Amino acid sequence: MNYVRDLRALIGHAPVNWVGVCALVLNAENKVLLQHRSDTGGWGTLGGITELGEPLPETLRRELWEEARLAPVDPQFLTVISGPQTYQKLPNGDEFYQVVAVYVVREWQGVPVPDGKEGTELRFFSLDDLPAPLGPVDGEALGLGLRREKSYTDSD
């Protein structure tokens, strides 16, 4: 079953609300892992849309494995991002708004490898020197993550 494909077959490119996850995968140097996206040509966080009835933590595990061959260890929930600022229209015409649970992942098993379909490259970036363009949710999530990490390191 592929929820997105099946729904799009019924409704075409019409706007929908997608529920999903976004992972701020941070290494020991506090750099975030981003993927070069095949659909938009920009950079973005790892994550994606829930399958029908799938719990968000399972979506996080599935998406990290599918997109980067990583298994998260003790991911931490950060926030939910939603609203009109999450609107996107993809080059193929699909329109959507997002409701995204953002998780911070500091530990994982595996070595990051791009899937070659959704992403063509994976790279760690400094939170102070992020690539452009970023999707609307990616930018907001990374901004929240940057503020959280600055307060996290300032409290050490």
N, CA, C and O atoms as a GROMACS GRO file, in nm:
protein
  624
    1MET      N    1   0.084  -0.118   0.000
    1MET     CA    2   0.000   0.000   0.000
    1MET      C    3   0.088   0.125   0.000
    1MET      O    4   0.189   0.131   0.071
    2ASN      N    5   0.051   0.222  -0.079
    2ASN     CA    6   0.119   0.351  -0.080
    2ASN      C    7   0.011   0.458  -0.070
    2ASN      O    8  -0.054   0.491  -0.169
    3TYR      N    9  -0.006   0.511   0.050
    3TYR     CA   10  -0.115   0.604   0.079
    3TYR      C   11  -0.114   0.725  -0.014
    3TYR      O   12  -0.218   0.763  -0.066
    4VAL      N   13   0.001   0.786  -0.034
    4VAL     CA   14   0.010   0.906  -0.118
    4VAL      C   15  -0.029   0.873  -0.261
    4VAL      O   16  -0.112   0.941  -0.319
    5ARG      N   17   0.030   0.770  -0.317
    5ARG     CA   18   0.002   0.732  -0.456
    5ARG      C   19  -0.145   0.697  -0.473
    5ARG      O   20  -0.209   0.740  -0.569
    6ASP      N   21  -0.200   0.618  -0.379
    6ASP     CA   22  -0.340   0.577  -0.389
    6ASP      C   23  -0.435   0.696  -0.379
    6ASP      O   24  -0.532   0.704  -0.454
    7LEU      N   25  -0.408   0.789  -0.288
    7LEU     CA   26  -0.493   0.906  -0.273
    7LEU      C   27  -0.482   0.997  -0.395
    7LEU      O   28  -0.582   1.048  -0.444
    8ARG      N   29  -0.361   1.018  -0.443
    8ARG     CA   30  -0.342   1.103  -0.561
    8ARG      C   31  -0.412   1.044  -0.684
    8ARG      O   32  -0.459   1.119  -0.770
    9ALA      N   33  -0.421   0.912  -0.693
    9ALA     CA   34  -0.492   0.849  -0.805
    9ALA      C   35  -0.640   0.887  -0.802
    9ALA      O   36  -0.706   0.891  -0.906
   10LEU      N   37  -0.693   0.913  -0.683
   10LEU     CA   38  -0.834   0.950  -0.669
   10LEU      C   39  -0.858   1.099  -0.686
   10LEU      O   40  -0.959   1.138  -0.745
   11ILE      N   41  -0.767   1.184  -0.636
   11ILE     CA   42  -0.795   1.328  -0.631
   11ILE      C   43  -0.707   1.411  -0.724
   11ILE      O   44  -0.726   1.532  -0.734
   12GLY      N   45  -0.612   1.350  -0.789
   12GLY     CA   46  -0.524   1.426  -0.877
   12GLY      C   47  -0.431   1.517  -0.798
   12GLY      O   48  -0.377   1.476  -0.695
   13HIS      N   49  -0.412   1.640  -0.844
   13HIS     CA   50  -0.317   1.733  -0.784
   13HIS      C   51  -0.381   1.824  -0.678
   13HIS      O   52  -0.313   1.912  -0.625
   14ALA      N   53  -0.509   1.806  -0.647
   14ALA     CA   54  -0.581   1.895  -0.555
   14ALA      C   55  -0.508   1.906  -0.421
   14ALA      O   56  -0.444   1.811  -0.377
   15PRO      N   57  -0.518   2.024  -0.354
   15PRO     CA   58  -0.454   2.042  -0.224
   15PRO      C   59  -0.508   1.946  -0.119
   15PRO      O   60  -0.629   1.920  -0.112
   16VAL      N   61  -0.418   1.893  -0.037
   16VAL     CA   62  -0.454   1.805   0.074
   16VAL      C   63  -0.369   1.842   0.195
   16VAL      O   64  -0.270   1.914   0.183
   17ASN      N   65  -0.409   1.791   0.310
   17ASN     CA   66  -0.327   1.800   0.431
   17ASN      C   67  -0.250   1.669   0.442
   17ASN      O   68  -0.310   1.562   0.445
   18TRP      N   69  -0.118   1.676   0.449
   18TRP     CA   70  -0.036   1.558   0.472
   18TRP      C   71   0.014   1.564   0.616
   18TRP      O   72   0.062   1.667   0.662
   19VAL      N   73   0.004   1.452   0.686
   19VAL     CA   74   0.058   1.438   0.821
   19VAL      C   75   0.188   1.360   0.808
   19VAL      O   76   0.193   1.257   0.741
   20GLY      N   77   0.292   1.408   0.872
   20GLY     CA   78   0.419   1.340   0.860
   20GLY      C   79   0.518   1.378   0.967
   20GLY      O   80   0.482   1.436   1.070
   21VAL      N   81   0.643   1.344   0.942
   21VAL     CA   82   0.751   1.368   1.037
   21VAL      C   83   0.869   1.433   0.967
   21VAL      O   84   0.884   1.426   0.845
   22CYS      N   85   0.951   1.497   1.048
   22CYS     CA   86   1.073   1.562   1.003
   22CYS      C   87   1.179   1.529   1.107
   22CYS      O   88   1.155   1.544   1.227
   23ALA      N   89   1.296   1.484   1.062
   23ALA     CA   90   1.403   1.446   1.154
   23ALA      C   91   1.519   1.544   1.145
   23ALA      O   92   1.575   1.567   1.038
   24LEU      N   93   1.554   1.601   1.259
   24LEU     CA   94   1.676   1.681   1.269
   24LEU      C   95   1.784   1.586   1.320
   24LEU      O   96   1.803   1.570   1.441
   25VAL      N   97   1.854   1.524   1.227
   25VAL     CA   98   1.959   1.427   1.260
   25VAL      C   99   2.087   1.506   1.282
   25VAL      O  100   2.144   1.562   1.188
   26LEU      N  101   2.133   1.510   1.408
   26LEU     CA  102   2.249   1.591   1.446
   26LEU      C  103   2.366   1.503   1.486
   26LEU      O  104   2.350   1.412   1.568
   27ASN      N  105   2.483   1.529   1.429
   27ASN     CA  106   2.602   1.451   1.465
   27ASN      C  107   2.671   1.512   1.587
   27ASN      O  108   2.622   1.610   1.645
   28ALA      N  109   2.785   1.456   1.625
   28ALA     CA  110   2.858   1.501   1.744
   28ALA      C  111   2.909   1.644   1.730
   28ALA      O  112   2.932   1.711   1.831
   29GLU      N  113   2.925   1.693   1.606
   29GLU     CA  114   2.969   1.831   1.583
   29GLU      C  115   2.850   1.927   1.573
   29GLU      O  116   2.867   2.044   1.538
   30ASN      N  117   2.731   1.878   1.603
   30ASN     CA  118   2.608   1.957   1.598
   30ASN      C  119   2.573   2.000   1.456
   30ASN      O  120   2.512   2.104   1.436
   31LYS      N  121   2.612   1.920   1.359
   31LYS     CA  122   2.575   1.944   1.220
   31LYS      C  123   2.453   1.859   1.187
   31LYS      O  124   2.438   1.748   1.238
   32VAL      N  125   2.367   1.912   1.099
   32VAL     CA  126   2.242   1.844   1.066
   32VAL      C  127   2.257   1.773   0.931
   32VAL      O  128   2.316   1.826   0.837
   33LEU      N  129   2.201   1.652   0.925
   33LEU     CA  130   2.204   1.573   0.802
   33LEU      C  131   2.087   1.615   0.713
   33LEU      O  132   1.971   1.608   0.754
   34LEU      N  133   2.118   1.659   0.591
   34LEU     CA  134   2.017   1.698   0.494
   34LEU      C  135   2.033   1.614   0.368
   34LEU      O  136   2.140   1.561   0.339
   35GLN      N  137   1.921   1.603   0.294
   35GLN     CA  138   1.926   1.532   0.167
   35GLN      C  139   1.898   1.628   0.053
   35GLN      O  140   1.816   1.719   0.064
   36HIS      N  141   1.967   1.606  -0.058
   36HIS     CA  142   1.939   1.681  -0.180
   36HIS      C  143   1.821   1.611  -0.246
   36HIS      O  144   1.832   1.498  -0.291
   37ARG      N  145   1.707   1.681  -0.250
   37ARG     CA  146   1.580   1.620  -0.290
   37ARG      C  147   1.566   1.609  -0.442
   37ARG      O  148   1.601   1.701  -0.516
   38SER      N  149   1.515   1.495  -0.486
   38SER     CA  150   1.493   1.472  -0.628
   38SER      C  151   1.372   1.548  -0.680
   38SER      O  152   1.371   1.590  -0.796
   39ASP      N  153   1.268   1.567  -0.596
   39ASP     CA  154   1.144   1.627  -0.645
   39ASP      C  155   1.153   1.779  -0.662
   39ASP      O  156   1.095   1.833  -0.756
   40THR      N  157   1.224   1.847  -0.573
   40THR     CA  158   1.230   1.994  -0.580
   40THR      C  159   1.367   2.046  -0.623
   40THR      O  160   1.379   2.161  -0.665
   41GLY      N  161   1.469   1.963  -0.613
   41GLY     CA  162   1.604   2.007  -0.644
   41GLY      C  163   1.671   2.081  -0.530
   41GLY      O  164   1.788   2.119  -0.541
   42GLY      N  165   1.597   2.104  -0.420
   42GLY     CA  166   1.653   2.173  -0.304
   42GLY      C  167   1.701   2.074  -0.200
   42GLY      O  168   1.705   1.953  -0.222
   43TRP      N  169   1.737   2.128  -0.086
   43TRP     CA  170   1.782   2.047   0.026
   43TRP      C  171   1.671   2.039   0.130
   43TRP      O  172   1.590   2.131   0.142
   44GLY      N  173   1.667   1.930   0.204
   44GLY     CA  174   1.564   1.915   0.307
   44GLY      C  175   1.604   1.814   0.412
   44GLY      O  176   1.698   1.736   0.397
   45THR      N  177   1.529   1.818   0.519
   45THR     CA  178   1.547   1.722   0.628
   45THR      C  179   1.497   1.586   0.583
   45THR      O  180   1.427   1.574   0.483
   46LEU      N  181   1.534   1.485   0.656
   46LEU     CA  182   1.482   1.351   0.632
   46LEU      C  183   1.344   1.342   0.695
   46LEU      O  184   1.317   1.406   0.797
   47GLY      N  185   1.256   1.264   0.635
   47GLY     CA  186   1.123   1.246   0.690
   47GLY      C  187   1.023   1.224   0.579
   47GLY      O  188   1.060   1.210   0.462
   48GLY      N  189   0.896   1.222   0.616
   48GLY     CA  190   0.795   1.201   0.514
   48GLY      C  191   0.657   1.182   0.573
   48GLY      O  192   0.633   1.209   0.690
   49ILE      N  193   0.568   1.135   0.489
   49ILE     CA  194   0.426   1.125   0.519
   49ILE      C  195   0.393   0.990   0.581
   49ILE      O  196   0.449   0.887   0.544
   50THR      N  197   0.300   0.994   0.678
   50THR     CA  198   0.255   0.870   0.740
   50THR      C  199   0.174   0.788   0.641
   50THR      O  200   0.103   0.842   0.556
   51GLU      N  201   0.186   0.658   0.652
   51GLU     CA  202   0.094   0.568   0.583
   51GLU      C  203  -0.036   0.567   0.662
   51GLU      O  204  -0.036   0.604   0.779
   52LEU      N  205  -0.144   0.526   0.603
   52LEU     CA  206  -0.274   0.525   0.667
   52LEU      C  207  -0.269   0.448   0.799
   52LEU      O  208  -0.237   0.330   0.800
   53GLY      N  209  -0.300   0.517   0.910
   53GLY     CA  210  -0.304   0.455   1.042
   53GLY      C  211  -0.169   0.436   1.108
   53GLY      O  212  -0.163   0.380   1.218
   54GLU      N  213  -0.062   0.479   1.047
   54GLU     CA  214   0.073   0.457   1.101
   54GLU      C  215   0.103   0.556   1.213
   54GLU      O  216   0.082   0.676   1.194
   55PRO      N  217   0.151   0.511   1.327
   55PRO     CA  218   0.192   0.603   1.435
   55PRO      C  219   0.313   0.686   1.392
   55PRO      O  220   0.398   0.638   1.318
   56LEU      N  221   0.319   0.810   1.439
   56LEU     CA  222   0.428   0.900   1.400
   56LEU      C  223   0.568   0.846   1.433
   56LEU      O  224   0.657   0.856   1.349
   57PRO      N  225   0.590   0.787   1.552
   57PRO     CA  226   0.725   0.732   1.577
   57PRO      C  227   0.764   0.622   1.477
   57PRO      O  228   0.881   0.610   1.441
   58GLU      N  229   0.666   0.544   1.432
   58GLU     CA  230   0.696   0.442   1.332
   58GLU      C  231   0.726   0.506   1.196
   58GLU      O  232   0.812   0.459   1.123
   59THR      N  233   0.654   0.614   1.164
   59THR     CA  234   0.683   0.687   1.040
   59THR      C  235   0.826   0.738   1.042
   59THR      O  236   0.898   0.729   0.942
   60LEU      N  237   0.869   0.792   1.156
   60LEU     CA  238   1.006   0.841   1.169
   60LEU      C  239   1.106   0.728   1.143
   60LEU      O  240   1.200   0.745   1.065
   61ARG      N  241   1.086   0.614   1.207
   61ARG     CA  242   1.178   0.500   1.187
   61ARG      C  243   1.179   0.455   1.041
   61ARG      O  244   1.285   0.432   0.983
   62ARG      N  245   1.060   0.441   0.982
   62ARG     CA  246   1.050   0.394   0.844
   62ARG      C  247   1.117   0.492   0.748
   62ARG      O  248   1.195   0.451   0.662
   63GLU      N  249   1.087   0.621   0.762
   63GLU     CA  250   1.142   0.720   0.669
   63GLU      C  251   1.294   0.732   0.681
   63GLU      O  252   1.363   0.743   0.580
   64LEU      N  253   1.347   0.730   0.802
   64LEU     CA  254   1.493   0.737   0.817
   64LEU      C  255   1.560   0.616   0.753
   64LEU      O  256   1.668   0.627   0.694
   65TRP      N  257   1.497   0.500   0.766
   65TRP     CA  258   1.553   0.381   0.705
   65TRP      C  259   1.544   0.388   0.552
   65TRP      O  260   1.641   0.360   0.482
   66GLU      N  261   1.426   0.427   0.501
   66GLU     CA  262   1.408   0.433   0.356
   66GLU      C  263   1.498   0.536   0.290
   66GLU      O  264   1.555   0.510   0.184
   67GLU      N  265   1.514   0.653   0.351
   67GLU     CA  266   1.585   0.763   0.288
   67GLU      C  267   1.735   0.764   0.314
   67GLU      O  268   1.811   0.822   0.236
   68ALA      N  269   1.778   0.702   0.425
   68ALA     CA  270   1.921   0.713   0.460
   68ALA      C  271   1.981   0.587   0.519
   68ALA      O  272   2.099   0.586   0.554
   69ARG      N  273   1.904   0.481   0.532
   69ARG     CA  274   1.951   0.356   0.594
   69ARG      C  275   1.999   0.378   0.737
   69ARG      O  276   2.098   0.319   0.780
   70LEU      N  277   1.927   0.465   0.810
   70LEU     CA  278   1.958   0.491   0.951
   70LEU      C  279   1.845   0.441   1.039
   70LEU      O  280   1.728   0.452   1.004
   71ALA      N  281   1.882   0.387   1.156
   71ALA     CA  282   1.785   0.344   1.257
   71ALA      C  283   1.802   0.436   1.378
   71ALA      O  284   1.904   0.428   1.447
   72PRO      N  285   1.703   0.522   1.406
   72PRO     CA  286   1.719   0.618   1.516
   72PRO      C  287   1.720   0.548   1.652
   72PRO      O  288   1.651   0.448   1.672
   73VAL      N  289   1.799   0.602   1.744
   73VAL     CA  290   1.805   0.554   1.881
   73VAL      C  291   1.755   0.667   1.971
   73VAL      O  292   1.816   0.774   1.976
   74ASP      N  293   1.645   0.644   2.040
   74ASP     CA  294   1.588   0.740   2.134
   74ASP      C  295   1.565   0.880   2.075
   74ASP      O  296   1.616   0.978   2.127
   75PRO      N  297   1.486   0.889   1.965
   75PRO     CA  298   1.455   1.021   1.909
   75PRO      C  299   1.374   1.103   2.008
   75PRO      O  300   1.293   1.048   2.084
   76GLN      N  301   1.394   1.235   2.007
   76GLN     CA  302   1.326   1.326   2.100
   76GLN      C  303   1.228   1.414   2.023
   76GLN      O  304   1.267   1.483   1.929
   77PHE      N  305   1.101   1.410   2.064
   77PHE     CA  306   1.000   1.496   2.002
   77PHE      C  307   1.031   1.642   2.034
   77PHE      O  308   1.060   1.676   2.149
   78LEU      N  309   1.024   1.730   1.933
   78LEU     CA  310   1.052   1.872   1.952
   78LEU      C  311   0.925   1.956   1.945
   78LEU      O  312   0.896   2.032   2.038
   79THR      N  313   0.848   1.942   1.837
   79THR     CA  314   0.729   2.026   1.819
   79THR      C  315   0.646   1.975   1.701
   79THR      O  316   0.684   1.878   1.635
   80VAL      N  317   0.533   2.042   1.676
   80VAL     CA  318   0.453   2.020   1.556
   80VAL      C  319   0.449   2.150   1.479
   80VAL      O  320   0.430   2.258   1.536
   81ILE      N  321   0.468   2.140   1.348
   81ILE     CA  322   0.459   2.255   1.260
   81ILE      C  323   0.339   2.236   1.169
   81ILE      O  324   0.322   2.130   1.110
   82SER      N  325   0.255   2.339   1.159
   82SER     CA  326   0.138   2.333   1.072
   82SER      C  327   0.096   2.475   1.036
   82SER      O  328   0.146   2.571   1.094
   83GLY      N  329   0.005   2.487   0.943
   83GLY     CA  330  -0.049   2.617   0.908
   83GLY      C  331  -0.025   2.655   0.763
   83GLY      O  332   0.035   2.579   0.687
   84PRO      N  333  -0.072   2.774   0.725
   84PRO     CA  334  -0.064   2.816   0.585
   84PRO      C  335   0.079   2.828   0.533
   84PRO      O  336   0.102   2.815   0.413
   85GLN      N  337   0.176   2.852   0.621
   85GLN     CA  338   0.315   2.866   0.577
   85GLN      C  339   0.374   2.733   0.529
   85GLN      O  340   0.483   2.732   0.471
   86THR      N  341   0.304   2.621   0.552
   86THR     CA  342   0.355   2.490   0.510
   86THR      C  343   0.312   2.451   0.370
   86THR      O  344   0.346   2.343   0.322
   87TYR      N  345   0.237   2.537   0.303
   87TYR     CA  346   0.187   2.506   0.168
   87TYR      C  347   0.302   2.486   0.071
   87TYR      O  348   0.402   2.558   0.073
   88GLN      N  349   0.286   2.384  -0.014
   88GLN     CA  350   0.382   2.361  -0.122
   88GLN      C  351   0.310   2.315  -0.246
   88GLN      O  352   0.207   2.248  -0.240
   89LYS      N  353   0.365   2.353  -0.360
   89LYS     CA  354   0.322   2.300  -0.489
   89LYS      C  355   0.446   2.244  -0.555
   89LYS      O  356   0.540   2.317  -0.585
   90LEU      N  357   0.446   2.114  -0.578
   90LEU     CA  358   0.561   2.047  -0.637
   90LEU      C  359   0.566   2.068  -0.788
   90LEU      O  360   0.464   2.103  -0.848
   91PRO      N  361   0.681   2.049  -0.849
   91PRO     CA  362   0.693   2.064  -0.994
   91PRO      C  363   0.593   1.977  -1.072
   91PRO      O  364   0.554   2.012  -1.184
   92ASN      N  365   0.552   1.863  -1.014
   92ASN     CA  366   0.455   1.776  -1.084
   92ASN      C  367   0.310   1.825  -1.069
   92ASN      O  368   0.219   1.764  -1.124
   93GLY      N  369   0.288   1.936  -0.995
   93GLY     CA  370   0.155   1.992  -0.979
   93GLY      C  371   0.085   1.955  -0.849
   93GLY      O  372  -0.016   2.016  -0.816
   94ASP      N  373   0.136   1.859  -0.775
   94ASP     CA  374   0.076   1.821  -0.647
   94ASP      C  375   0.082   1.940  -0.550
   94ASP      O  376   0.186   2.004  -0.536
   95GLU      N  377  -0.033   1.968  -0.483
   95GLU     CA  378  -0.040   2.074  -0.384
   95GLU      C  379  -0.074   2.014  -0.248
   95GLU      O  380  -0.153   1.920  -0.238
   96PHE      N  381  -0.013   2.071  -0.143
   96PHE     CA  382  -0.041   2.019  -0.009
   96PHE      C  383  -0.001   2.118   0.098
   96PHE      O  384   0.081   2.207   0.078
   97TYR      N  385  -0.064   2.098   0.215
   97TYR     CA  386  -0.026   2.163   0.340
   97TYR      C  387   0.027   2.052   0.429
   97TYR      O  388  -0.009   1.935   0.412
   98GLN      N  389   0.113   2.087   0.523
   98GLN     CA  390   0.175   1.985   0.606
   98GLN      C  391   0.143   2.005   0.754
   98GLN      O  392   0.134   2.117   0.804
   99VAL      N  393   0.126   1.894   0.822
   99VAL     CA  394   0.120   1.887   0.968
   99VAL      C  395   0.233   1.792   1.005
   99VAL      O  396   0.223   1.672   0.985
  100VAL      N  397   0.342   1.848   1.061
  100VAL     CA  398   0.465   1.771   1.075
  100VAL      C  399   0.512   1.766   1.220
  100VAL      O  400   0.529   1.870   1.285
  101ALA      N  401   0.534   1.646   1.269
  101ALA     CA  402   0.597   1.625   1.399
  101ALA      C  403   0.748   1.627   1.378
  101ALA      O  404   0.801   1.550   1.299
  102VAL      N  405   0.815   1.716   1.450
  102VAL     CA  406   0.960   1.731   1.436
  102VAL      C  407   1.029   1.657   1.550
  102VAL      O  408   0.995   1.675   1.667
  103TYR      N  409   1.127   1.574   1.515
  103TYR     CA  410   1.205   1.498   1.611
  103TYR      C  411   1.352   1.534   1.598
  103TYR      O  412   1.400   1.564   1.489
  104VAL      N  413   1.422   1.532   1.710
  104VAL     CA  414   1.568   1.547   1.712
  104VAL      C  415   1.627   1.407   1.731
  104VAL      O  416   1.589   1.334   1.822
  105VAL      N  417   1.720   1.372   1.643
  105VAL     CA  418   1.785   1.241   1.648
  105VAL      C  419   1.935   1.266   1.665
  105VAL      O  420   2.001   1.315   1.574
  106ARG      N  421   1.987   1.232   1.782
  106ARG     CA  422   2.131   1.251   1.810
  106ARG      C  423   2.208   1.120   1.803
  106ARG      O  424   2.331   1.120   1.791
  107GLU      N  425   2.136   1.009   1.810
  107GLU     CA  426   2.202   0.878   1.801
  107GLU      C  427   2.127   0.793   1.700
  107GLU      O  428   2.005   0.799   1.689
  108TRP      N  429   2.204   0.714   1.626
  108TRP     CA  430   2.145   0.624   1.527
  108TRP      C  431   2.241   0.511   1.500
  108TRP      O  432   2.359   0.517   1.533
  109GLN      N  433   2.186   0.408   1.440
  109GLN     CA  434   2.266   0.297   1.392
  109GLN      C  435   2.268   0.304   1.241
  109GLN      O  436   2.168   0.336   1.178
  110GLY      N  437   2.384   0.272   1.183
  110GLY     CA  438   2.396   0.274   1.038
  110GLY      C  439   2.484   0.388   0.990
  110GLY      O  440   2.525   0.474   1.068
  111VAL      N  441   2.511   0.386   0.862
  111VAL     CA  442   2.590   0.489   0.794
  111VAL      C  443   2.498   0.552   0.689
  111VAL      O  444   2.437   0.480   0.610
  112PRO      N  445   2.488   0.686   0.688
  112PRO     CA  446   2.396   0.750   0.594
  112PRO      C  447   2.426   0.718   0.448
  112PRO      O  448   2.537   0.741   0.399
  113VAL      N  449   2.325   0.666   0.378
  113VAL     CA  450   2.335   0.635   0.236
  113VAL      C  451   2.206   0.684   0.170
  113VAL      O  452   2.098   0.645   0.212
  114PRO      N  453   2.215   0.770   0.066
  114PRO     CA  454   2.094   0.819   0.000
  114PRO      C  455   2.022   0.706  -0.074
  114PRO      O  456   2.086   0.613  -0.123
  115ASP      N  457   1.889   0.716  -0.081
  115ASP     CA  458   1.812   0.611  -0.148
  115ASP      C  459   1.819   0.620  -0.300
  115ASP      O  460   1.786   0.524  -0.368
  116GLY      N  461   1.862   0.734  -0.354
  116GLY     CA  462   1.873   0.750  -0.499
  116GLY      C  463   1.741   0.781  -0.567
  116GLY      O  464   1.738   0.807  -0.688
  117LYS      N  465   1.630   0.779  -0.492
  117LYS     CA  466   1.499   0.812  -0.549
  117LYS      C  467   1.450   0.946  -0.494
  117LYS      O  468   1.436   1.043  -0.568
  118GLU      N  469   1.424   0.951  -0.363
  118GLU     CA  470   1.378   1.076  -0.302
  118GLU      C  471   1.494   1.173  -0.284
  118GLU      O  472   1.476   1.295  -0.295
  119GLY      N  473   1.612   1.120  -0.256
  119GLY     CA  474   1.729   1.203  -0.237
  119GLY      C  475   1.847   1.148  -0.313
  119GLY      O  476   1.866   1.026  -0.321
  120THR      N  477   1.928   1.238  -0.368
  120THR     CA  478   2.044   1.196  -0.447
  120THR      C  479   2.175   1.210  -0.370
  120THR      O  480   2.277   1.154  -0.410
  121GLU      N  481   2.171   1.285  -0.260
  121GLU     CA  482   2.293   1.308  -0.182
  121GLU      C  483   2.254   1.335  -0.038
  121GLU      O  484   2.151   1.397  -0.011
  122LEU      N  485   2.336   1.290   0.055
  122LEU     CA  486   2.321   1.321   0.197
  122LEU      C  487   2.448   1.390   0.243
  122LEU      O  488   2.559   1.348   0.210
  123ARG      N  489   2.430   1.498   0.321
  123ARG     CA  490   2.546   1.572   0.369
  123ARG      C  491   2.513   1.641   0.501
  123ARG      O  492   2.401   1.687   0.522
  124PHE      N  493   2.612   1.647   0.591
  124PHE     CA  494   2.596   1.720   0.716
  124PHE      C  495   2.632   1.867   0.693
  124PHE      O  496   2.733   1.898   0.629
  125PHE      N  497   2.547   1.957   0.747
  125PHE     CA  498   2.567   2.101   0.735
  125PHE      C  499   2.568   2.164   0.873
  125PHE      O  500   2.497   2.119   0.963
  126SER      N  501   2.647   2.268   0.890
  126SER     CA  502   2.643   2.348   1.011
  126SER      C  503   2.507   2.417   1.019
  126SER      O  504   2.454   2.462   0.918
  127LEU      N  505   2.451   2.425   1.139
  127LEU     CA  506   2.322   2.493   1.157
  127LEU      C  507   2.334   2.642   1.127
  127LEU      O  508   2.233   2.708   1.103
  128ASP      N  509   2.456   2.695   1.127
  128ASP     CA  510   2.478   2.836   1.095
  128ASP      C  511   2.505   2.860   0.947
  128ASP      O  512   2.519   2.975   0.904
  129ASP      N  513   2.515   2.753   0.867
  129ASP     CA  514   2.548   2.767   0.726
  129ASP      C  515   2.470   2.664   0.645
  129ASP      O  516   2.528   2.570   0.588
  130LEU      N  517   2.337   2.682   0.640
  130LEU     CA  518   2.250   2.586   0.572
  130LEU      C  519   2.238   2.619   0.423
  130LEU      O  520   2.247   2.736   0.384
  131PRO      N  521   2.218   2.516   0.340
  131PRO     CA  522   2.205   2.540   0.196
  131PRO      C  523   2.067   2.596   0.162
  131PRO      O  524   1.974   2.590   0.243
  132ALA      N  525   2.055   2.650   0.043
  132ALA     CA  526   1.926   2.698  -0.007
  132ALA      C  527   1.904   2.635  -0.144
  132ALA      O  528   2.001   2.603  -0.213
  133PRO      N  529   1.781   2.616  -0.184
  133PRO     CA  530   1.660   2.646  -0.107
  133PRO      C  531   1.624   2.531  -0.013
  133PRO      O  532   1.658   2.415  -0.037
  134LEU      N  533   1.555   2.567   0.093
  134LEU     CA  534   1.496   2.470   0.186
  134LEU      C  535   1.344   2.480   0.173
  134LEU      O  536   1.290   2.587   0.145
  135GLY      N  537   1.275   2.368   0.194
  135GLY     CA  538   1.129   2.371   0.196
  135GLY      C  539   1.079   2.450   0.316
  135GLY      O  540   1.156   2.472   0.410
  136PRO      N  541   0.952   2.493   0.315
  136PRO     CA  542   0.900   2.576   0.424
  136PRO      C  543   0.904   2.509   0.561
  136PRO      O  544   0.938   2.573   0.661
  137VAL      N  545   0.870   2.382   0.567
  137VAL     CA  546   0.875   2.312   0.696
  137VAL      C  547   1.019   2.288   0.737
  137VAL      O  548   1.053   2.300   0.855
  138ASP      N  549   1.105   2.255   0.642
  138ASP     CA  550   1.246   2.232   0.674
  138ASP      C  551   1.307   2.356   0.736
  138ASP      O  552   1.375   2.348   0.838
  139GLY      N  553   1.284   2.471   0.674
  139GLY     CA  554   1.339   2.596   0.727
  139GLY      C  555   1.289   2.628   0.867
  139GLY      O  556   1.367   2.668   0.953
  140GLU      N  557   1.159   2.609   0.889
  140GLU     CA  558   1.103   2.637   1.021
  140GLU      C  559   1.157   2.538   1.125
  140GLU      O  560   1.193   2.578   1.235
  141ALA      N  561   1.162   2.410   1.089
  141ALA     CA  562   1.212   2.308   1.182
  141ALA      C  563   1.358   2.332   1.216
  141ALA      O  564   1.399   2.319   1.331
  142LEU      N  565   1.438   2.366   1.115
  142LEU     CA  566   1.580   2.392   1.139
  142LEU      C  567   1.600   2.517   1.224
  142LEU      O  568   1.691   2.521   1.307
  143GLY      N  569   1.516   2.618   1.205
  143GLY     CA  570   1.523   2.737   1.289
  143GLY      C  571   1.493   2.705   1.434
  143GLY      O  572   1.562   2.752   1.525
  144LEU      N  573   1.389   2.624   1.457
  144LEU     CA  574   1.356   2.580   1.593
  144LEU      C  575   1.469   2.495   1.650
  144LEU      O  576   1.505   2.510   1.767
  145GLY      N  577   1.523   2.406   1.568
  145GLY     CA  578   1.632   2.320   1.613
  145GLY      C  579   1.756   2.400   1.647
  145GLY      O  580   1.825   2.369   1.744
  146LEU      N  581   1.785   2.503   1.568
  146LEU     CA  582   1.900   2.589   1.594
  146LEU      C  583   1.885   2.659   1.728
  146LEU      O  584   1.979   2.662   1.808
  147ARG      N  585   1.767   2.716   1.753
  147ARG     CA  586   1.743   2.783   1.882
  147ARG      C  587   1.755   2.683   1.997
  147ARG      O  588   1.811   2.715   2.102
  148ARG      N  589   1.700   2.562   1.979
  148ARG     CA  590   1.706   2.460   2.084
  148ARG      C  591   1.850   2.419   2.110
  148ARG      O  592   1.891   2.407   2.226
  149GLU      N  593   1.927   2.397   2.006
  149GLU     CA  594   2.065   2.352   2.022
  149GLU      C  595   2.152   2.460   2.083
  149GLU      O  596   2.242   2.429   2.161
  150LYS      N  597   2.128   2.587   2.050
  150LYS     CA  598   2.204   2.695   2.111
  150LYS      C  599   2.176   2.702   2.260
  150LYS      O  600   2.267   2.722   2.340
  151SER      N  601   2.050   2.684   2.300
  151SER     CA  602   2.018   2.686   2.443
  151SER      C  603   2.069   2.559   2.511
  151SER      O  604   2.107   2.562   2.628
  152TYR      N  605   2.071   2.448   2.436
  152TYR     CA  606   2.121   2.320   2.488
  152TYR      C  607   2.271   2.330   2.517
  152TYR      O  608   2.316   2.286   2.623
  153THR      N  609   2.348   2.387   2.423
  153THR     CA  610   2.492   2.397   2.443
  153THR      C  611   2.527   2.509   2.541
  153THR      O  612   2.628   2.500   2.612
  154ASP      N  613   2.446   2.615   2.548
  154ASP     CA  614   2.471   2.723   2.643
  154ASP      C  615   2.451   2.678   2.787
  154ASP      O  616   2.511   2.735   2.879
  155SER      N  617   2.368   2.575   2.808
  155SER     CA  618   2.340   2.528   2.945
  155SER      C  619   2.444   2.430   2.996
  155SER      O  620   2.441   2.391   3.113
  156ASP      N  621   2.538   2.389   2.910
  156ASP     CA  622   2.643   2.292   2.950
  156ASP      C  623   2.740   2.355   3.049
  156ASP      O  624   2.834   2.288   3.093
   0.00000   0.00000   0.00000
